[in-house]
Amino acid sequence: MKAIVLAAGYATRLYPLTLDRPKALLEVGGRPMLDRVLERVLAIGDVVVVAGDNLFGSDISDFGRVAREQQAPLLAVRDVGDLGEMSKYNQVQTDDDGRVTFFEEKPVRATTTLMGVALYFYPRQALPLVRQYLVEGNNPDQPGRLVEWLYPRTPVYTWRVPGDWYDIGSAETLEHANAVFSASE
């Protein structure tokens, strides 16, 4: 099993907490976020990419099952329910089979509230396209940009995240997740 955990960045919205500690090592419910991320991801199997600041409140092992069945790139998605929030994320549109038909990173005028979560599956046959993306000089720092580039070239499917999901990007979301996870321990 191979997992790539995205844990770089400056986390400036969480200063001063992240001045001398990586965001993924901040504690939520008495444990580093990274522990919680790995706990969920390691149950999946196969090759996955996940952001170290995304916490899942429920079991996400079904993501691995769907990824193995599809044998195509797979993107976890969630409906945030508020168009006003979409400029912080990305917007995703799909067909009836869950195949991505449109993807836009950080939309100025979103038309949907379905967004991609930083949890991706890339099967072996898609890796040459990932290499091409990088060789062409595309943005290697925002993983959603790869999906935006990839979906017109090969089928990319979606999987809906069950239960709660926490994107730790501010002191408020960190505090909220900490309270939730502390109460569940």
C-alpha positions as CSV (number, residue, x, y, z in Angstrom):
1,M,0.0,0.0,0.0
2,K,1.3,3.4,-0.9
3,A,-0.1,6.6,0.6
4,I,1.0,10.2,-0.1
5,V,0.0,12.6,2.6
6,L,0.1,16.3,1.6
7,A,1.4,18.1,4.6
8,A,3.3,21.1,3.2
9,G,2.3,24.7,3.3
10,Y,2.6,27.6,5.7
11,A,-0.8,27.3,7.4
12,T,-0.7,31.1,8.0
13,R,-4.4,31.2,9.0
14,L,-3.5,29.1,12.0
15,Y,-0.6,31.4,13.2
16,P,0.7,31.4,15.9
17,L,-0.1,27.7,16.4
18,T,1.9,26.8,13.2
19,L,4.9,29.0,13.6
20,D,7.0,26.1,15.0
21,R,4.8,23.1,14.3
22,P,3.4,21.6,11.0
23,K,-0.4,21.9,10.8
24,A,-0.7,18.1,10.4
25,L,0.9,17.7,13.8
26,L,-1.6,19.9,15.7
27,E,-3.7,17.9,18.1
28,V,-7.3,17.2,17.6
29,G,-9.0,15.3,20.4
30,G,-5.6,14.6,22.0
31,R,-3.9,13.1,18.9
32,P,-2.0,14.7,16.0
33,M,-4.3,15.2,13.0
34,L,-1.8,13.1,10.9
35,D,-2.6,10.1,13.2
36,R,-6.3,10.5,12.5
37,V,-5.7,10.9,8.7
38,L,-3.5,7.8,8.5
39,E,-5.9,5.8,10.6
40,R,-8.6,6.3,8.1
41,V,-6.5,6.1,4.9
42,L,-4.5,2.9,5.9
43,A,-7.8,1.0,5.9
44,I,-8.2,1.8,2.2
45,G,-5.3,0.0,0.5
46,D,-4.0,0.8,-3.0
47,V,-2.4,4.1,-3.9
48,V,-4.1,7.2,-2.4
49,V,-3.2,10.9,-2.0
50,V,-4.7,12.7,1.0
51,A,-4.2,16.1,2.6
52,G,-2.8,15.9,6.1
53,D,-5.3,18.5,7.3
54,N,-8.5,16.7,6.2
55,L,-10.1,14.7,9.0
56,F,-12.9,12.2,8.4
57,G,-15.4,11.5,11.1
58,S,-16.5,8.2,9.5
59,D,-14.9,5.1,8.0
60,I,-13.7,5.8,4.5
61,S,-12.6,2.3,3.5
62,D,-15.4,2.2,0.9
63,F,-13.3,4.7,-1.1
64,G,-10.8,1.9,-1.6
65,R,-13.4,-0.6,-2.8
66,V,-14.8,1.9,-5.3
67,A,-11.3,2.8,-6.5
68,R,-10.5,-0.8,-7.1
69,E,-13.8,-1.4,-8.9
70,Q,-13.4,1.7,-11.1
71,Q,-9.7,1.3,-11.8
72,A,-9.8,5.0,-12.9
73,P,-8.8,8.1,-11.0
74,L,-11.2,8.7,-8.2
75,L,-12.0,12.0,-6.3
76,A,-13.7,12.2,-3.0
77,V,-16.5,14.8,-3.0
78,R,-18.8,16.5,-0.6
79,D,-21.7,18.9,-0.9
80,V,-21.0,22.0,1.2
81,G,-24.5,23.3,0.7
82,D,-23.5,27.0,0.4
83,L,-22.4,28.6,-2.9
84,G,-20.8,31.4,-0.9
85,E,-18.2,28.9,0.5
86,M,-17.2,27.5,-2.9
87,S,-14.5,30.1,-3.7
88,K,-12.4,28.5,-0.9
89,Y,-12.6,25.1,-2.6
90,N,-13.4,23.9,-6.0
91,Q,-16.6,23.0,-7.8
92,V,-17.3,19.6,-9.4
93,Q,-20.1,18.5,-11.7
94,T,-20.8,14.9,-12.6
95,D,-22.9,12.8,-14.9
96,D,-25.3,10.1,-13.6
97,D,-22.5,7.6,-13.3
98,G,-20.5,10.0,-11.0
99,R,-18.0,10.8,-13.7
100,V,-16.5,14.3,-13.6
101,T,-17.9,16.5,-16.4
102,F,-16.6,19.8,-15.0
103,F,-14.0,20.8,-12.4
104,E,-12.9,24.3,-11.5
105,E,-10.4,25.1,-8.7
106,K,-11.3,28.2,-6.6
107,P,-14.3,29.3,-8.7
108,V,-15.2,33.0,-8.7
109,R,-18.9,32.3,-9.5
110,A,-19.7,28.7,-8.5
111,T,-22.9,27.1,-9.9
112,T,-22.8,24.0,-7.7
113,T,-22.0,23.2,-4.1
114,L,-20.4,19.9,-4.8
115,M,-16.6,20.1,-4.1
116,G,-13.7,17.8,-4.3
117,V,-12.0,16.8,-1.0
118,A,-8.3,16.3,-1.0
119,L,-8.6,12.5,-1.2
120,Y,-7.6,11.0,-4.5
121,F,-6.9,7.6,-6.0
122,Y,-4.7,7.2,-9.1
123,P,-4.3,3.8,-10.6
124,R,-1.1,2.7,-12.1
125,Q,-2.4,3.3,-15.7
126,A,-3.0,7.0,-14.9
127,L,0.5,7.7,-13.6
128,P,1.9,8.5,-17.1
129,L,-0.7,11.3,-17.3
130,V,0.4,12.6,-13.8
131,R,4.0,12.7,-15.1
132,Q,2.9,14.5,-18.3
133,Y,1.0,17.1,-16.1
134,L,4.2,17.8,-14.2
135,V,6.6,17.7,-17.2
136,E,4.3,20.3,-18.9
137,G,5.1,22.7,-16.0
138,N,1.6,22.6,-14.5
139,N,1.0,23.6,-10.8
140,P,2.4,20.9,-8.5
141,D,1.3,22.6,-5.3
142,Q,-2.5,22.4,-5.6
143,P,-3.7,18.8,-6.1
144,G,-7.0,19.9,-7.4
145,R,-5.3,21.5,-10.4
146,L,-4.3,18.0,-11.5
147,V,-7.9,16.8,-11.5
148,E,-8.9,20.0,-13.4
149,W,-6.3,19.1,-16.1
150,L,-7.0,15.3,-16.0
151,Y,-10.7,14.9,-16.3
152,P,-10.9,16.0,-20.0
153,R,-8.1,13.5,-20.8
154,T,-9.3,10.4,-19.0
155,P,-12.4,9.4,-17.0
156,V,-12.3,10.7,-13.4
157,Y,-15.0,9.4,-11.1
158,T,-16.3,10.6,-7.7
159,W,-17.1,9.1,-4.4
160,R,-19.2,10.9,-1.8
161,V,-17.6,11.2,1.7
162,P,-19.9,9.8,4.3
163,G,-20.4,11.4,7.7
164,D,-18.5,14.4,8.9
165,W,-15.5,15.9,7.2
166,Y,-13.2,18.6,8.6
167,D,-11.0,20.8,6.5
168,I,-8.6,22.3,9.1
169,G,-7.8,25.7,7.6
170,S,-8.5,28.1,10.5
171,A,-8.3,28.3,14.2
172,E,-12.1,28.0,14.3
173,T,-12.2,24.8,12.3
174,L,-9.4,23.4,14.4
175,E,-11.2,24.2,17.6
176,H,-14.4,22.7,16.4
177,A,-12.8,19.5,15.2
178,N,-10.9,19.3,18.5
179,A,-14.2,19.5,20.5
180,V,-15.9,16.9,18.3
181,F,-13.0,14.4,18.4
182,S,-12.3,15.0,22.1
183,A,-16.0,14.2,22.9
184,S,-15.8,11.0,20.8
185,E,-12.7,9.6,22.5
